[in-house]
Amino acid sequence: MMRLGCCYYPEHWPEAIWADDARRMVEMGLTRVRIGEFAWSRIEPAPGRYDWGWLDRAIETLHAAGLGIILGTPTATPPKWVVDSMPDMLAVDAQGRERRFGSRRHYCFSHRGYRAACARIVAALAERYGGHPGIVAWQTDNEYGCHDTVVSYSAAAAQGFRHWLAARYPDAGALNTAWGNVFWSQEYRTFDEIDPPHLTVTEPNPAHVLDYRSFASDEVVAFNRLQVDILRSASPGRDIVHNYMGFFTEFDHHAVSRDLDVATWDSYPIGFLEQFWFSRDDKLRYARQGHPDIAAFHHDLYRGCAKGRWWVMEQQPGPVNWAAHNPSPLPGMVRLWTLEAAAHGAELVSYFRWRQAPFGQEIHHAGLLRPDSVDDVGAHEARAAAGDLATLGELGAPAKSVALLFSYEAAWLFEAQPQGRSFRYVELVFECYSALRRLGLDVDILPADAALDGYKMVVAPSLPILDAALVARLQQLDIPVLFGPRSGSRTGDCQIADGLPPGPLQAAIPILIPRVESLREGLTESGDGFAITRWFEHIDTKLASDIALSDGRGIVYRSGSLRYLAGWPDAALLERLLLEMAAESGLSVTALPRDIRIRRAGDVTFAFNYGPESFDLTALTNGPLIIGDQILHPCAVAAWR
């Protein structure tokens, strides 16, 4: 059964209340507590002088209450004395400015001196607590890359990049060829001449940018692995995790997760709705609920990162402090978000935070408790969710249904050279995911190299750097497959694919794309009941189109079980395509109302209402309800077998 927990900061509160806090956590139904991830200055207040006493007592207090402890390494917040000892450890932004001390994440992943300092503090923590029976898991650092800190342009990063290039290319001449540096006389004689791609007069070479993004991602992998290796050696048998973020593509989470036992993420559905691309209509309709697919999208994305094991490390329990606007969740939403995570297979949902802080940058970030220690709304809903989970019991895994292929490399490439201001890779992926969910389909979000046996349908919203082996593998599966726009358009060196796009996909679908265009808002290409926006590709082929525009130009081409979509689709076209594919695959679809979503876990089906109106479940249910009512009210959950 999924566990519940919270994030707790004993260093923020009088020691006299720790035991009562722990007692109240257990009474609320919590069994896990995360501590320590920001506590370096209290653990080591001066170089080499450790103060373990307070942390020893905090761990003993929480453990004595029956709580399993997730101990964070404190490397996201190096103290001032660490920074002063090596001032060049600070990251540098794209405008050449240092990311200075005074908040958090003030370090460059590439700085070797800072890595050594991290290894030292992690080793000290692991040596002291690695065998403690209360420690059930370790969290490395906190939210790698938050506040745009993955890509650094420091001297340490520049030097690291040169070494990375020397390992990737035989010599500078090979690099010049791969990057096309004959263009604008950008050729280099040695790797030492190469700087990070920023502060250029106009846009930098996209191949240079793509390699730099790959390098920066590899630095995160190496930084994380350094800590993981220490923890595995000193604290065997404990899970090692990291907490990822929402709509964040600055590094390859699949690569980082290969060194972890569990992928976790920090779920703030209302904040993400406010901060990202969603329409004004959606932002108003779901202002206090979050879009119906935001949390689910990330549940399925991160479940695909660490062999199916995943947690929510931070769950929004009330208003947050960091978005442009921060409304309060409607009554019932904290419970709904918790049970939705269970429906997607989470092993843990941990609320951030236990008690609202009365000081610091997060004063306005709600907790389960108010600053005066009175239960806030989230506390009552956590109790209710704990009762629901006990009623539901152990949930089974969902059957394989639809695989949606996700590529961090694709996100970097399109950011480097979007060719259209509105072409956002993650948004395209999300729209495909949301369309599948509106049809009542269960989705697994996977890397392109994942095993796909057993799936009934595959959707690749866009894979610009496309492996011919993947195309052949998908053909052999003989199931409906959809490739979205720009798939197969580039080589691994960021050049136009040999023989024109869609590159290796031509072997399966005989089409050529001699020209592409990006479309401003209001400029569309129309078909029968649908429209193409943002991006449109001209197709040269003898193949008859499967779906065409009103003027006869093709927009969807099919060969065997594979389809290619030559533009950015609207919701109507996506629904039409996915319905056709589902029918071919034998998948049963359920066209859901705008605000209703369902999810299956083993033999249990969940329904969630994100909208302002009630919904009668009669058309969906085929058995007695385990939790909930036949009339699914706003912000309510129901489940049945």
N, C-alpha and C positions, 0 to 999 in steps of 0.2 A: 504494500500500500504506500502511496506517495506520502512523504514526510513533510512537515511544516517547520520553519525555522525563522530566525530573524538575524539582523546585523546589529551588533552591540559594541559599544565603545566604553568599557569600564573606566578607562583613563579620563573620560569626560564627567564622571559622576562620583559622589562621595562613596568611599568604600563601605560605609555603613549601610547603604541600600542595595549592595550587590546581591546579597542572599535573597532579599525580598524580590528583587527583579527576577532572579532565577526561578524562584517559587512561582511567581506570576506567569512566567513563560510556560512552565510545565502545565499550570492550571489552564492556560489558554489552548493547550493542545500542541505546543511547539516541542520538538525533540532535538533540534539542531540550532547552533548559534555560531555566527562568524565573528571573529574578533581579530584585532592586531594589524590590519593591513595599512594603517596610517600612523603607527605608534613608534616609529624609529626614534624620535627625539626623546621619548620616555624610556625606551629600552636601552639606548646608548646616548645619554645626555652629553657626553664628551668623548673624544676619540679614545677608544679602548676601555672606557669605564662603563660597565654594564650595570643596570639597575633591574635585576630580575624579580625582586621581592614582590612588587605590586602585581606583576604578570603571573608569578607563581600562585599568589593568593586568588587572583581572578579565575585562573584555570581550575584550581581546586574547588572554588565556590560553585562554578558552573557544572563541573563534573559531579560534585556531590549531590546536586539537584537532579541528576539523571540526564543532563544535556550532553549530546555529542558535539565536540568543538571542531570547527573548521578554522584553522589558524592561518592567517594571511602573512606572507612575507611583506615587509614594510617598504619595499623599494620604490613605490610610486611617489613617496614623499621624503626624499633625503633631507636631513636637517641642514641648517645654515652652515654649521661647521664643516660638513662634507663639501658643500658648494664652495666655501671659502678656501678649502684645501686644494681644490682643482677647479678654478673658475671656468676653464674651457670645457667642462662637462655639460654646460648648458646647451640645449638645442638652439638652432637658429632658424627663423622662419623664412619664407620665400622672399620677403622684402629685406632680408639681411639683418633682422633684429633678434637679439638674444631673447629667449624665453626665460625670464628671470625669476628669482626666488620670491615667494610671497603667496603662492597658492599651492599647486601640486603639479606632478608630472614634469618637473623642471630638470629634465636630463635628456641627453642624446643617447640613443641606443648604441651608437657606434663607439662611444668613448671607452677605451680599454681600461683606464683608471677607475671609472665608475663601475664597470663590470666587476673589477676586482673587489671594490668596496661592497658591492651587492653579494658577491660570493662569500665574503667574510661574514656579513650580518646573517645571511641565510644559513651558513654553516653553524654559526653560534646558536641560532634558534633551533635548528634541527638537532644539534648535539644535546641541548638542554631538554627539549620536549619531544624528540622523535620517538621515544619509547613510552611516553605517557599514555595511560589507558583512556584518558578523556579525549585525546586528539584522534578524530576519525578521518580527517582530510586536511589537505594543505591547499591554500589558494596562492598561486604565484602572482605577486604584484597586484595591480588593480586596473582594470579597463585599459589595456594596452592601447595607446594612441589617442585617448580622449583629449579633447581640446586641440586637435590637429597636431599631434606630436610624434607621429610615425616618421614623416618625411622631414628630416633635418638637413640643413645646408651648412653645418658647422665644418671646421677644419678637420675634426675627427671623422665626420661622415665623408668628406671629400677624399681623405686618405683611404678610408675603408672601401669606398667605391672603386678607387684605382686598383686596389688589390683584388676586388671582386671581378673587375673587368679582365685583369691579367689571368685569372683562373678560368674565365669564360672564353676568351679569344686567344688564338695562338700568338698574335702580335697586333700592333696598332694598324697594320695594313688590312688585316682581316676585319678588324672593327670598322675601319673606314668603309669597306665594301658592304658590310652588314648594315651599317647606319645610312649608307648613301651619302657619305660626307663630301663627295665631289660636288654636291649641290651647295651653292653659296660658299664654296671654298672653305669648307669646315674640316678639312683633313688634319689629322694629328700625326706627329712623328713618333711619340711615345705615350704610354699610358699616363705618365706624370704630367702631361700637358692638359689632361682632361679635368674640367671642373664640373660641379653639379649643375644641372640645367635650370638656372634661375637668373634673374636680373639681366636677361638678354633683351636686346632692343625690341624685337618682336617675338613671336612664339618660338620656343626652342625646337630643335629637331625631335619629332615624335618618337623616333627610335631611341634617342638618347633618354627621353623622358621615361619611356616604357622600361628600359633597362634600369634606370634609377629607381623606379617604383618597385621593380623586382628585387633590386638590391636592398632597399629599405625594408621590404617585407622579410627578406632573409635575415636581416639584422634582428628583427623581432623574434624570429624563430630561434636564432642563436642565443639571444638574451634569455628567452624562456627556457631553453634547453639547459643552459648553465645552472639555473635554479633547480630544474627538475632532477638533474643528475645528482645534485647534492642531497635533495630530499629523498630520493629513492634509496640512496645508499644509507642514510642515517635514520630513516623512518619507514622501513619496509611494511607493506601490508596496508598502507593508507592510500586513499584516492588522492590524486593530484589534479587540480582543476584550475581553470582561469575563467574570469567573468568577461564575456564579450558584450558588445553594445548593439544598438538598433540601427539598421540601414548604414552600417559602417563597413567600408571596403578597402581601407588603407593598407591592410596586410592580408595575407592569405590565411584565413582561419582554419582551412583544411590542413595546411602545413603545420601550423602551431599545434593543432589538436592531435597530430600523430604522436606527440610526446606526452599527451595527457591521458588520464583515465576517463574523465568526464568533461564535456563542454558545458559551460554554464553561460547564462546571459542575464542582463539587467533590463527588466521589463517595465517600461514607462509609456503605456499606450497613449495617454492623453498628451504628454510632452512630445512624443514623436509625431502625432497627428499635427500638432501646432507647428513643429519645426520644419517639416518637410513639404513636399510639392502638392499636397492634397488641395482640392478645389475649395473655394469659399463655402460652397454648399455643404461639402463633407465636413469642413471644420466647424460649421455651425450645427449641423445635424448630430454629429458625434462628439461635440465639444466636451462632454462630461462622461463619455463612454470609451472614446478611442474608436478608430475605424474597425469594423468587424474582422478585418483580416490582418491587422498589424501584429498583434501578439501571436496569432497562429502562424503567420509567415515565419517569424523568428524561431518559434518552437520547432517547426519542421526544418528550417535551415540548420539550426545547431544540433538537432538530433542526427543530422547527416554528417556531422563533423567528427564525432568520436565513437564510431561503431555503435551508434544508437543510444548511448548513455548521455543524458543531459539533465541539467537542473535550471531553475530560475534562481539565481543568487540574490537578486534584488527585485522585489515586486513592489510597485507603486501602491502605497496604502492610503493615499490622500493627495492633496495638491503638492506639486513639486515647486522648485524655486528657479529653475534654469531656462524654461521656455519663454518665448515672447509674451505669452499669456498663460496663466496657470489656474484654470478652473478646477473646482473640486469634483471628484467622481460622484456620480449619482449613487444613492443608496442601493446596495446590491452588487455594484461593479467589482469591488475587491473580491468578494466571494466568487463572482462569475469568472474573473481572471484566474483565480486559483483553481477552480474546477476545470477550466479550459486547458490549463497546463496538464492536469491529470489526464484529461482525455487524449492529449497528444503524447503521453508516455513519460512525463517528467517524474524523476525520482524524488525531487525536493522542490518546494517553493519557499523561499526565504524572503521575508518582508524587510524592506529598507525604510525606516529603521525602527529599533525598539521604542526609543523616546525621541521626540523632536528636540533638537539642540537649541538652547537659548542664546548661543553665541556662534560667531564664525560666519562663513559664507552661506551656510545652509539653514539659517534661522527660519526661513519660510517653507522648508521642506518638512511635510508632515511625517509623523511616525505612527506606530500603533498606540503609543501613549502621547499625551500632550506634554509640554514642558513641565507642567505641575504634577505629572505622574498619573493623572486621571485617564482612564481608557478613552481613546478617541474612536471614531467610527470604525476604523480599520481593525481595531481589537475585537469588536463585536462580530465583525464579518469573518475574521480569522477563526474565532470560536465556532461560528456556524459552518465554515468550510471544514473544520476538523470533524464535526459531527457528520457532515455529508460523506466525507472520505471513509469514516468508520462504517457508515451504512452501505456504501458502494463495495467495500472490500477490495480485494486484489483485482486489478483490471488486466486483461490480456493485451497483447500487441495487435495493432491493426494489420489486416491482410495487405499484401502489396497491391497497389492499384495504379497510381500515376507517378512516374518519376519526372521531376522537373530538374533540368541540368543547370547548374550555377557555376560561374567562372569569375574569380576575382581578377584574373588577368584581363578578361573582357572589360571589366569596369575600369581598370587602369588605362587600357588602350583608348576607350571612348572618352575618358576624361582628357587624355593627352591630345586627341584630335577628334572632337565630337562632330565637326562639320555641320552642326546645327545646335543652336543654344538649348533647345528643348530635348535633345537626345540624351536621356539619362538611363543608363543600363539598368540600374536597380529598379527604376520606375517601370520599365518594360517587363522585367521579371515579375514584379509585384502585380502588374495588371494581368499577366497570364495566370499567376497563382490565384488571384481574386476571382477570375473568370471560372477556374476549375472549382473553387469553393462554392460559387453561386450555383453550380450544378450539383452540389452535394457530394462531390468526389473527395476522397482522401488523397493527400499528396505527400510524397517524400521529396525533399530538396537535396540533391546529391551532386558531388563533383563529377565532371565528365568521365573520369577514369573509374568510377564506381561500378561494381557488378550490377547488371540490370536484369539478370535472370528472374523470372517470376512476375515482372511488371506487365501490365496490360496495355500501357500507353506511355509514350515518352514525349515531353515537350522541352525543346531547347530554345528559349526565347531569342538568344543570339550567342553564337560561338564564333567570333571573328577569326581566331587562330584555331583552325579545325584540323584534327588528326585524321588522316585517311583510314587509320586502323579503327577509329571510332565509327566512321561511316560504315565500314564493312561489318563491324560488330552489330550495329543497329539493323543493317539489312538482314543479317542472319537471324535476328530475333523474330523477324516477320510479324511485328506488331505496328500499329499506327505510330508514326513519328512525325513531329512538326519541327522544322528549323525556321527560326525567325529571321528578320532582316539583318544583313551584314554578316551572316554566317559564312565562313570560308573566304572572307574578303581580304585577309592579310596573312602573310607568312609569319613565322616566329621572329623574324627580323623587322617586323612592322612594315613590310613592303607589300605592294599589291600582289595578290596571289598569282602564281604562274598560270598563264592561260586565261587570266581575268577571273574575278569572282563568279561563282562561289567556290573556286579552288577545288579541293579534293571532293567536294560534293557533286561536281560535274559527272563523276564516274557513276553516280547513282541517279541523278536527275539531270538530264542533258540540257542545261540552260547556260547562257552567258549573260553577264551584267556589264554592259559597256558604259553605262552612265548612271549616276545616282544624283538625287537632289533632296535638299532639306527644305521643309515647308514651314513658313511662319504661321503663327496663329491666325486662323480664318481662311488660310489657303489649303484647300482639300482636294482630293481626288475621289469622286463618288462612284458607288456601285449600287446594286439593287438592294436598298435597305441598309447600306453601310457606307462608311467613309474611311479614307486613308488620310492620316494627318502626320505631320512632323517629318516623315521620311518616306521617299518613294524611289523604287528602283526600276529602271528600264530593262526589259528582258528581251534577249535575242535567242530564239529557239524555234525548232520545228514542232516542238511538243505543244499539244493543245492545252490551254489553261484549264484548270479545274474550277476556278472562280475568276471572273473578269470584272473590270470596271464597266460603267455604262457605255463607254466609247469602244469597248471591245478589247482594250489592252489587258493582258493577264495580270493577276495579282497573287494567285495561288497556283502552283504547279505541282503535279503529282507524278511519281513514277513508282510503281509497286506500292509498298507500304509507307514510303517516305513522301513528305510534302515540304514545299518551300514557300514561305510567305514573304513577298517582295515589298513590304511597306509596314508602317506602324499602324496596327489595326485599331479600330474602335471596338467598343464592347459588343456591338451587334455582330461584327465579323468574327470576333473571337468565339462568341457563343456558337455561331453557326459551324465554325471549324471544329470546335471541341465536341459538339454534339455528334457531328459526322464520325469523328474518330472514336468516340465512346461507343457508338452503335456498332462500328466495325469490330471493336475489341470485345464486345459483349458486356461492357460495364453498364450497370444500371445507374441512371442519372435522376436527380430530383431537382427540378427547377425551383429554387428557393426565393421567397420574398427578399427584398433588398436588405433587410436588417437581420434575417435569420440565418444562422449557420449550424451545421451538424458535423459531428465527428464520431467515428467508431473506434472503440478500444476493445478488442476481443469481441465478445458477444453483446457488449453494451453500446448503445447509441446515445449520444448527448445532443441536446439542442440548446442554443444560446440566442437570446433576444437582445440585440444591440439597439433596437429602435424605440421610438416613442409610443408605438401602438402594441396592444396585445395580439397574440396569434394563437389560433386554435390548432392543436397538434394532431387532431384526428386523422388528417391525411398522411401523417408521418409515422405515428406510433403503430406498432403491431403487437403490443403486449402491455402488461401493467407497468405503471411508472415506479421506479425505485426511489427517485427523488423528484420533487417538483409537482406541478399541477397540469392538468390537461389544457387549460388556458395559460399559455406562456406569457406572463406579463413582462413589461419592460424591465431590463436588467436581470431577468430571471433565467434559471437553468432547469432543465429537466433531463432525466436519463431513464432508459428502459432497456430491457433485454428482448 
